[in-house]
Amino acid sequence: MARLRCDRLTIFEAINFVGSLRPEAVLPRGPIHGIILAFDNSVRRHGRPAKGISHMMGYTHAAIGCVLALGVNHLFPSVLGRTPEILGMAVLGSLAPDLDEPQSLLGKKLAVIAHPLKLLLGHRGFTHSLAALGLVAVALFGLSAAGYGPRPSYGLAFLLGYAGHLAADWMTSSGAPLLWPNPARYASPLPMRTGGAVEHMVAVLVVAAGAWLAHAG
């Protein structure tokens, strides 16, 4: 993948880095126009989740993960960079909890893992808990310290995306079992319906924030 200029780096170029989406968007009129165009193209191409699937749309999670990484870079540039690889890791982390759903963006790519996970744990089970987030953190930084894992900055980006996914699912009416193995699902006092108009609005706002961060950085 060719190195991308930071002022031209969009959320969906980061998604393209991990192979989840392949938008055709470019930025002929500046970052905001291009990112909103990419968002619109993604909605048109992938649409809403299949009937009966109650998970937040993958592109919403991807946008949130990427924006979190851009936000940390904006506030603490010495802690986290903004290379395509780092943003790609944030996007990958934002999609990882839904690996327990074969119809999710990542689940379709890794069906051989997603189907057994859903059979054993169900959707929005262990992978959507704080315990899973902690386990992933220990694994990533433990392997990194031992010289076998990814760079610490890559691990941090992945964790930001993962945490953003849990927070986003907490905001939906389905909630998330944050305190697994306690099966109770915790949801925001003002939950939104997954795949509905409010989620689309939130996604647009997140993408707009990403456009501003990409341009401001």
GUBAVEX-321036 format. One record per residue: residue in three letters; x, y, z of N, C-alpha, C in turn; residue number from 1. Coordinates in pm, whole numbers, always signed. Layout:
! GUBAVEX-321036
(drendo "ALA",(X,Y,Z),(X,Y,Z),(X,Y,Z),NUM)
...
! end
This chain:
! GUBAVEX-321036
(drendo "MET",(+85,-120,+0),(+0,+0,+0),(+88,+124,+0),1)
(drendo "ALA",(+59,+215,-88),(+139,+337,-96),(+123,+419,+30),2)
(drendo "ARG",(+228,+488,+67),(+221,+572,+187),(+126,+689,+160),3)
(drendo "LEU",(+40,+717,+256),(-62,+820,+239),(-19,+948,+307),4)
(drendo "ARG",(-47,+1061,+245),(-22,+1189,+309),(-120,+1207,+424),5)
(drendo "CYS",(-73,+1257,+538),(-159,+1270,+655),(-279,+1359,+629),6)
(drendo "ASP",(-261,+1467,+549),(-373,+1556,+528),(-475,+1498,+431),7)
(drendo "ARG",(-442,+1382,+372),(-534,+1316,+281),(-583,+1183,+337),8)
(drendo "LEU",(-546,+1153,+459),(-579,+1024,+516),(-723,+1025,+567),9)
(drendo "THR",(-803,+935,+518),(-943,+929,+558),(-969,+803,+637),10)
(drendo "ILE",(-1082,+804,+705),(-1122,+687,+783),(-1132,+564,+695),11)
(drendo "PHE",(-1188,+580,+577),(-1213,+462,+495),(-1089,+417,+420),12)
(drendo "GLU",(-987,+499,+411),(-859,+451,+362),(-797,+360,+468),13)
(drendo "ALA",(-819,+392,+595),(-771,+305,+702),(-847,+173,+701),14)
(drendo "ILE",(-977,+180,+675),(-1056,+57,+665),(-1003,-27,+549),15)
(drendo "ASN",(-972,+38,+440),(-918,-32,+324),(-788,-103,+359),16)
(drendo "PHE",(-711,-44,+451),(-583,-103,+492),(-602,-243,+550),17)
(drendo "VAL",(-710,-265,+626),(-733,-396,+685),(-823,-482,+598),18)
(drendo "GLY",(-860,-431,+481),(-931,-512,+384),(-1078,-532,+412),19)
(drendo "SER",(-1138,-449,+498),(-1278,-466,+530),(-1368,-399,+428),20)
(drendo "LEU",(-1327,-281,+383),(-1402,-210,+281),(-1303,-162,+176),21)
(drendo "ARG",(-1353,-133,+58),(-1267,-83,-48),(-1332,+37,-114),22)
(drendo "PRO",(-1340,+151,-42),(-1404,+269,-99),(-1323,+327,-213),23)
(drendo "GLU",(-1392,+398,-300),(-1328,+459,-415),(-1306,+609,-393),24)
(drendo "ALA",(-1336,+654,-271),(-1334,+798,-246),(-1195,+857,-254),25)
(drendo "VAL",(-1188,+977,-309),(-1068,+1060,-303),(-1113,+1194,-249),26)
(drendo "LEU",(-1020,+1285,-232),(-1054,+1411,-168),(-1031,+1529,-260),27)
(drendo "PRO",(-1106,+1542,-368),(-1079,+1651,-461),(-1113,+1788,-406),28)
(drendo "ARG",(-1201,+1794,-305),(-1243,+1925,-253),(-1208,+1941,-105),29)
(drendo "GLY",(-1113,+1866,-59),(-1073,+1879,+80),(-1118,+1761,+163),30)
(drendo "PRO",(-1064,+1746,+286),(-1088,+1628,+368),(-1233,+1603,+401),31)
(drendo "ILE",(-1310,+1706,+441),(-1447,+1681,+484),(-1530,+1625,+369),32)
(drendo "HIS",(-1518,+1685,+251),(-1594,+1637,+136),(-1560,+1491,+107),33)
(drendo "GLY",(-1433,+1459,+107),(-1392,+1324,+71),(-1437,+1221,+171),34)
(drendo "ILE",(-1427,+1253,+301),(-1465,+1155,+402),(-1616,+1133,+403),35)
(drendo "ILE",(-1692,+1241,+389),(-1837,+1224,+383),(-1875,+1145,+258),36)
(drendo "LEU",(-1806,+1168,+146),(-1832,+1092,+25),(-1801,+944,+47),37)
(drendo "ALA",(-1690,+916,+114),(-1655,+777,+142),(-1760,+712,+231),38)
(drendo "PHE",(-1805,+787,+331),(-1910,+736,+420),(-2037,+704,+343),39)
(drendo "ASP",(-2079,+794,+255),(-2200,+774,+177),(-2185,+654,+84),40)
(drendo "ASN",(-2069,+640,+21),(-2047,+525,-68),(-2052,+394,+8),41)
(drendo "SER",(-1997,+396,+131),(-1998,+274,+212),(-2140,+235,+251),42)
(drendo "VAL",(-2221,+334,+288),(-2360,+305,+323),(-2433,+246,+204),43)
(drendo "ARG",(-2413,+304,+88),(-2481,+255,-32),(-2437,+113,-68),44)
(drendo "ARG",(-2309,+85,-49),(-2256,-44,-89),(-2296,-154,+8),45)
(drendo "HIS",(-2289,-126,+138),(-2307,-232,+237),(-2446,-230,+303),46)
(drendo "GLY",(-2510,-115,+304),(-2645,-108,+356),(-2653,-141,+503),47)
(drendo "ARG",(-2773,-180,+546),(-2797,-212,+686),(-2765,-358,+712),48)
(drendo "PRO",(-2754,-396,+839),(-2729,-535,+871),(-2843,-622,+823),49)
(drendo "ALA",(-2813,-750,+802),(-2918,-842,+760),(-3029,-848,+863),50)
(drendo "LYS",(-3148,-879,+818),(-3263,-883,+907),(-3238,-980,+1021),51)
(drendo "GLY",(-3269,-936,+1141),(-3254,-1021,+1258),(-3119,-1008,+1326),52)
(drendo "ILE",(-3026,-935,+1267),(-2895,-916,+1328),(-2893,-782,+1398),53)
(drendo "SER",(-2871,-783,+1529),(-2887,-661,+1608),(-2753,-603,+1650),54)
(drendo "HIS",(-2655,-601,+1560),(-2528,-539,+1598),(-2512,-407,+1524),55)
(drendo "MET",(-2438,-317,+1586),(-2413,-188,+1522),(-2339,-210,+1392),56)
(drendo "MET",(-2367,-128,+1294),(-2306,-145,+1163),(-2155,-132,+1169),57)
(drendo "GLY",(-2088,-217,+1092),(-1943,-224,+1099),(-1874,-93,+1066),58)
(drendo "TYR",(-1927,-20,+967),(-1858,+103,+930),(-1867,+207,+1041),59)
(drendo "THR",(-1974,+201,+1123),(-1983,+293,+1237),(-1872,+263,+1337),60)
(drendo "HIS",(-1856,+135,+1370),(-1748,+97,+1461),(-1612,+136,+1405),61)
(drendo "ALA",(-1591,+111,+1276),(-1463,+143,+1214),(-1433,+292,+1222),62)
(drendo "ALA",(-1535,+374,+1196),(-1517,+518,+1203),(-1483,+563,+1344),63)
(drendo "ILE",(-1551,+507,+1443),(-1525,+543,+1582),(-1382,+507,+1622),64)
(drendo "GLY",(-1338,+386,+1586),(-1202,+344,+1620),(-1098,+433,+1558),65)
(drendo "CYS",(-1118,+468,+1432),(-1022,+552,+1363),(-1018,+692,+1424),66)
(drendo "VAL",(-1135,+746,+1457),(-1141,+880,+1515),(-1076,+881,+1654),67)
(drendo "LEU",(-1094,+776,+1732),(-1029,+770,+1863),(-877,+775,+1847),68)
(drendo "ALA",(-825,+702,+1750),(-680,+703,+1727),(-633,+841,+1681),69)
(drendo "LEU",(-709,+903,+1592),(-674,+1037,+1547),(-681,+1137,+1663),70)
(drendo "GLY",(-780,+1119,+1752),(-794,+1208,+1866),(-677,+1198,+1962),71)
(drendo "VAL",(-634,+1074,+1991),(-519,+1056,+2080),(-394,+1114,+2014),72)
(drendo "ASN",(-379,+1093,+1884),(-265,+1151,+1813),(-266,+1303,+1819),73)
(drendo "HIS",(-384,+1362,+1809),(-397,+1507,+1812),(-357,+1563,+1948),74)
(drendo "LEU",(-396,+1492,+2055),(-368,+1539,+2190),(-228,+1499,+2237),75)
(drendo "PHE",(-185,+1379,+2199),(-56,+1327,+2245),(+21,+1268,+2127),76)
(drendo "PRO",(+71,+1352,+2038),(+138,+1301,+1918),(+260,+1216,+1945),77)
(drendo "SER",(+322,+1234,+2062),(+439,+1153,+2094),(+401,+1013,+2140),78)
(drendo "VAL",(+274,+994,+2176),(+228,+864,+2225),(+181,+775,+2111),79)
(drendo "LEU",(+109,+834,+2016),(+50,+755,+1907),(+64,+831,+1777),80)
(drendo "GLY",(+118,+766,+1676),(+131,+827,+1545),(+1,+822,+1467),81)
(drendo "ARG",(+9,+861,+1340),(-110,+859,+1257),(-80,+796,+1121),82)
(drendo "THR",(+7,+698,+1120),(+39,+628,+996),(-78,+540,+954),83)
(drendo "PRO",(-84,+500,+828),(-190,+410,+784),(-194,+281,+866),84)
(drendo "GLU",(-76,+232,+907),(-73,+108,+984),(-139,+125,+1120),85)
(drendo "ILE",(-112,+238,+1187),(-171,+262,+1319),(-322,+280,+1308),86)
(drendo "LEU",(-365,+359,+1211),(-509,+376,+1193),(-574,+245,+1151),87)
(drendo "GLY",(-503,+167,+1072),(-555,+36,+1035),(-572,-55,+1155),88)
(drendo "MET",(-477,-50,+1249),(-489,-130,+1371),(-607,-84,+1456),89)
(drendo "ALA",(-631,+48,+1460),(-747,+99,+1534),(-877,+49,+1473),90)
(drendo "VAL",(-883,+49,+1341),(-1002,-2,+1272),(-1018,-151,+1298),91)
(drendo "LEU",(-908,-225,+1289),(-913,-369,+1314),(-962,-397,+1456),92)
(drendo "GLY",(-911,-320,+1553),(-958,-337,+1691),(-1104,-304,+1707),93)
(drendo "SER",(-1151,-205,+1632),(-1292,-166,+1642),(-1385,-272,+1584),94)
(drendo "LEU",(-1334,-355,+1496),(-1416,-461,+1437),(-1402,-594,+1510),95)
(drendo "ALA",(-1296,-608,+1589),(-1262,-736,+1652),(-1371,-794,+1743),96)
(drendo "PRO",(-1438,-714,+1828),(-1539,-775,+1915),(-1651,-846,+1839),97)
(drendo "ASP",(-1681,-801,+1717),(-1787,-864,+1639),(-1738,-987,+1563),98)
(drendo "LEU",(-1620,-1036,+1597),(-1574,-1160,+1537),(-1660,-1278,+1583),99)
(drendo "ASP",(-1743,-1255,+1684),(-1837,-1360,+1727),(-1966,-1359,+1645),100)
(drendo "GLU",(-1970,-1282,+1538),(-2087,-1276,+1449),(-2041,-1298,+1305),101)
(drendo "PRO",(-2074,-1413,+1245),(-2028,-1442,+1109),(-2076,-1342,+1004),102)
(drendo "GLN",(-2183,-1268,+1032),(-2233,-1171,+936),(-2171,-1033,+952),103)
(drendo "SER",(-2082,-1018,+1048),(-2015,-889,+1066),(-1907,-872,+960),104)
(drendo "LEU",(-1853,-749,+948),(-1750,-724,+848),(-1629,-815,+867),105)
(drendo "LEU",(-1581,-826,+991),(-1465,-909,+1016),(-1503,-1056,+1016),106)
(drendo "GLY",(-1624,-1087,+1063),(-1670,-1225,+1066),(-1677,-1287,+928),107)
(drendo "LYS",(-1714,-1207,+828),(-1718,-1256,+691),(-1579,-1288,+640),108)
(drendo "LYS",(-1481,-1211,+684),(-1344,-1234,+641),(-1284,-1356,+711),109)
(drendo "LEU",(-1324,-1380,+836),(-1267,-1488,+916),(-1378,-1581,+964),110)
(drendo "ALA",(-1455,-1632,+869),(-1570,-1716,+902),(-1529,-1841,+977),111)
(drendo "VAL",(-1409,-1892,+949),(-1364,-2015,+1014),(-1348,-1994,+1165),112)
(drendo "ILE",(-1328,-1869,+1207),(-1321,-1837,+1350),(-1456,-1790,+1401),113)
(drendo "ALA",(-1526,-1711,+1321),(-1650,-1650,+1366),(-1759,-1752,+1396),114)
(drendo "HIS",(-1773,-1853,+1314),(-1880,-1952,+1336),(-1861,-2029,+1468),115)
(drendo "PRO",(-1743,-2082,+1496),(-1724,-2149,+1627),(-1742,-2054,+1745),116)
(drendo "LEU",(-1694,-1929,+1729),(-1709,-1833,+1838),(-1856,-1808,+1870),117)
(drendo "LYS",(-1936,-1790,+1766),(-2078,-1764,+1790),(-2145,-1887,+1850),118)
(drendo "LEU",(-2107,-2005,+1804),(-2164,-2128,+1857),(-2132,-2145,+2005),119)
(drendo "LEU",(-2009,-2112,+2044),(-1966,-2132,+2181),(-2009,-2018,+2274),120)
(drendo "LEU",(-2002,-1894,+2225),(-2021,-1779,+2313),(-2143,-1695,+2279),121)
(drendo "GLY",(-2197,-1710,+2158),(-2308,-1626,+2115),(-2259,-1487,+2079),122)
(drendo "HIS",(-2346,-1410,+2013),(-2307,-1274,+1977),(-2325,-1181,+2096),123)
(drendo "ARG",(-2237,-1086,+2107),(-2232,-993,+2221),(-2223,-1069,+2352),124)
(drendo "GLY",(-2128,-1159,+2357),(-2098,-1232,+2480),(-1964,-1188,+2534),125)
(drendo "PHE",(-1874,-1283,+2554),(-1744,-1255,+2614),(-1665,-1149,+2538),126)
(drendo "THR",(-1669,-1153,+2406),(-1587,-1059,+2330),(-1630,-914,+2348),127)
(drendo "HIS",(-1749,-893,+2403),(-1799,-758,+2426),(-1791,-718,+2574),128)
(drendo "SER",(-1697,-776,+2645),(-1686,-750,+2789),(-1554,-680,+2823),129)
(drendo "LEU",(-1552,-621,+2941),(-1428,-560,+2990),(-1322,-665,+3015),130)
(drendo "ALA",(-1365,-787,+3049),(-1270,-897,+3069),(-1196,-926,+2940),131)
(drendo "ALA",(-1267,-927,+2827),(-1203,-951,+2698),(-1106,-838,+2665),132)
(drendo "LEU",(-1146,-715,+2693),(-1058,-600,+2667),(-929,-613,+2748),133)
(drendo "GLY",(-944,-652,+2876),(-826,-671,+2960),(-737,-784,+2911),134)
(drendo "LEU",(-800,-893,+2867),(-724,-1007,+2817),(-646,-970,+2691),135)
(drendo "VAL",(-710,-896,+2603),(-643,-851,+2480),(-525,-760,+2515),136)
(drendo "ALA",(-544,-670,+2612),(-437,-579,+2652),(-318,-656,+2707),137)
(drendo "VAL",(-345,-753,+2794),(-236,-833,+2851),(-163,-910,+2742),138)
(drendo "ALA",(-240,-967,+2648),(-179,-1045,+2541),(-92,-958,+2451),139)
(drendo "LEU",(-146,-842,+2410),(-72,-756,+2318),(+56,-701,+2380),140)
(drendo "PHE",(+43,-645,+2500),(+160,-583,+2561),(+256,-686,+2619),141)
(drendo "GLY",(+201,-801,+2661),(+288,-908,+2709),(+375,-964,+2597),142)
(drendo "LEU",(+313,-989,+2482),(+388,-1038,+2367),(+488,-934,+2318),143)
(drendo "SER",(+445,-807,+2321),(+534,-700,+2277),(+656,-690,+2368),144)
(drendo "ALA",(+634,-701,+2499),(+746,-693,+2593),(+842,-811,+2576),145)
(drendo "ALA",(+787,-925,+2534),(+869,-1043,+2514),(+937,-1043,+2377),146)
(drendo "GLY",(+904,-942,+2295),(+966,-933,+2164),(+896,-1009,+2054),147)
(drendo "TYR",(+775,-1054,+2081),(+702,-1134,+1982),(+580,-1063,+1925),148)
(drendo "GLY",(+529,-966,+1994),(+405,-902,+1952),(+428,-779,+1868),149)
(drendo "PRO",(+318,-708,+1838),(+330,-584,+1759),(+392,-473,+1842),150)
(drendo "ARG",(+429,-365,+1774),(+481,-249,+1846),(+379,-200,+1947),151)
(drendo "PRO",(+426,-143,+2060),(+332,-93,+2161),(+230,+6,+2104),152)
(drendo "SER",(+272,+90,+2009),(+179,+186,+1952),(+69,+116,+1872),153)
(drendo "TYR",(+103,+6,+1806),(+3,-71,+1733),(-96,-133,+1831),154)
(drendo "GLY",(-42,-187,+1941),(-130,-246,+2043),(-223,-144,+2103),155)
(drendo "LEU",(-172,-23,+2131),(-254,+83,+2186),(-365,+121,+2089),156)
(drendo "ALA",(-332,+132,+1961),(-433,+166,+1861),(-541,+59,+1855),157)
(drendo "PHE",(-501,-67,+1860),(-597,-177,+1858),(-690,-170,+1979),158)
(drendo "LEU",(-632,-143,+2096),(-713,-135,+2219),(-808,-16,+2215),159)
(drendo "LEU",(-766,+95,+2159),(-855,+209,+2146),(-976,+173,+2062),160)
(drendo "GLY",(-952,+105,+1950),(-1063,+61,+1867),(-1153,-36,+1939),161)
(drendo "TYR",(-1094,-130,+2012),(-1172,-231,+2085),(-1260,-164,+2190),162)
(drendo "ALA",(-1199,-74,+2269),(-1274,-3,+2372),(-1385,+82,+2313),163)
(drendo "GLY",(-1356,+146,+2198),(-1458,+225,+2131),(-1577,+141,+2088),164)
(drendo "HIS",(-1550,+18,+2045),(-1658,-73,+2006),(-1749,-103,+2126),165)
(drendo "LEU",(-1688,-134,+2241),(-1768,-164,+2360),(-1852,-44,+2401),166)
(drendo "ALA",(-1792,+75,+2397),(-1865,+195,+2434),(-1981,+221,+2337),167)
(drendo "ALA",(-1957,+197,+2208),(-2061,+220,+2109),(-2177,+123,+2127),168)
(drendo "ASP",(-2146,-4,+2156),(-2254,-102,+2178),(-2329,-72,+2306),169)
(drendo "TRP",(-2261,-15,+2404),(-2329,+26,+2528),(-2433,+133,+2498),170)
(drendo "MET",(-2412,+210,+2395),(-2504,+317,+2359),(-2628,+268,+2284),171)
(drendo "THR",(-2631,+139,+2248),(-2745,+86,+2173),(-2847,+23,+2266),172)
(drendo "SER",(-2967,+0,+2212),(-3073,-59,+2293),(-3042,-203,+2332),173)
(drendo "SER",(-2956,-272,+2257),(-2921,-410,+2291),(-2821,-418,+2406),174)
(drendo "GLY",(-2745,-312,+2426),(-2648,-310,+2535),(-2533,-405,+2513),175)
(drendo "ALA",(-2449,-420,+2615),(-2334,-510,+2609),(-2308,-570,+2746),176)
(drendo "PRO",(-2267,-697,+2752),(-2239,-764,+2882),(-2102,-724,+2935),177)
(drendo "LEU",(-2087,-599,+2973),(-1957,-546,+3011),(-1894,-621,+3128),178)
(drendo "LEU",(-1977,-673,+3217),(-1926,-741,+3337),(-1933,-893,+3324),179)
(drendo "TRP",(-1923,-944,+3201),(-1919,-1089,+3180),(-1817,-1152,+3274),180)
(drendo "PRO",(-1850,-1268,+3336),(-1956,-1365,+3306),(-2096,-1333,+3357),181)
(drendo "ASN",(-2113,-1219,+3420),(-2250,-1175,+3449),(-2321,-1151,+3316),182)
(drendo "PRO",(-2430,-1222,+3288),(-2494,-1211,+3156),(-2572,-1082,+3135),183)
(drendo "ALA",(-2589,-1003,+3240),(-2667,-880,+3226),(-2603,-786,+3125),184)
(drendo "ARG",(-2686,-727,+3041),(-2636,-631,+2941),(-2661,-489,+2991),185)
(drendo "TYR",(-2560,-409,+2979),(-2568,-270,+3024),(-2583,-179,+2903),186)
(drendo "ALA",(-2676,-84,+2914),(-2703,+6,+2802),(-2714,+149,+2851),187)
(drendo "SER",(-2692,+241,+2761),(-2703,+383,+2791),(-2845,+418,+2834),188)
(drendo "PRO",(-2860,+517,+2922),(-2996,+562,+2959),(-3075,+613,+2839),189)
(drendo "LEU",(-3005,+656,+2735),(-3071,+705,+2613),(-3020,+623,+2494),190)
(drendo "PRO",(-3062,+497,+2487),(-3007,+409,+2383),(-3061,+442,+2244),191)
(drendo "MET",(-2985,+403,+2143),(-3029,+421,+2005),(-3049,+285,+1941),192)
(drendo "ARG",(-3135,+281,+1840),(-3163,+156,+1770),(-3053,+131,+1668),193)
(drendo "THR",(-3000,+8,+1668),(-2893,-25,+1575),(-2943,-23,+1431),194)
(drendo "GLY",(-2867,+40,+1345),(-2903,+49,+1205),(-3008,+154,+1174),195)
(drendo "GLY",(-3051,+229,+1275),(-3155,+329,+1255),(-3101,+465,+1217),196)
(drendo "ALA",(-3191,+560,+1209),(-3154,+695,+1165),(-3057,+760,+1262),197)
(drendo "VAL",(-3076,+736,+1392),(-2988,+798,+1491),(-2845,+747,+1475),198)
(drendo "GLU",(-2831,+616,+1450),(-2696,+564,+1431),(-2631,+625,+1307),199)
(drendo "HIS",(-2707,+640,+1199),(-2652,+703,+1080),(-2607,+846,+1111),200)
(drendo "MET",(-2687,+917,+1192),(-2652,+1054,+1227),(-2524,+1057,+1311),201)
(drendo "VAL",(-2517,+966,+1408),(-2397,+959,+1491),(-2275,+928,+1406),202)
(drendo "ALA",(-2292,+835,+1312),(-2180,+798,+1225),(-2132,+916,+1142),203)
(drendo "VAL",(-2226,+994,+1090),(-2188,+1111,+1012),(-2111,+1210,+1098),204)
(drendo "LEU",(-2156,+1232,+1222),(-2086,+1323,+1312),(-1946,+1273,+1345),205)
(drendo "VAL",(-1934,+1141,+1365),(-1803,+1083,+1394),(-1710,+1101,+1275),206)
(drendo "VAL",(-1762,+1075,+1156),(-1679,+1091,+1035),(-1638,+1236,+1017),207)
(drendo "ALA",(-1731,+1329,+1044),(-1697,+1470,+1034),(-1587,+1508,+1134),208)
(drendo "ALA",(-1596,+1451,+1255),(-1490,+1474,+1354),(-1357,+1420,+1304),209)
(drendo "GLY",(-1362,+1303,+1240),(-1241,+1245,+1184),(-1182,+1332,+1075),210)
(drendo "ALA",(-1270,+1390,+994),(-1224,+1481,+888),(-1151,+1601,+948),211)
(drendo "TRP",(-1209,+1657,+1053),(-1147,+1773,+1117),(-1012,+1734,+1177),212)
(drendo "LEU",(-1005,+1619,+1246),(-880,+1576,+1307),(-774,+1546,+1203),213)
(drendo "ALA",(-815,+1485,+1092),(-720,+1454,+986),(-663,+1583,+926),214)
(drendo "HIS",(-748,+1683,+916),(-706,+1811,+857),(-625,+1894,+958),215)
(drendo "ALA",(-669,+1890,+1086),(-604,+1973,+1189),(-467,+1920,+1226),216)
(drendo "GLY",(-449,+1788,+1213),(-322,+1730,+1256),(-208,+1763,+1164),217)
! end
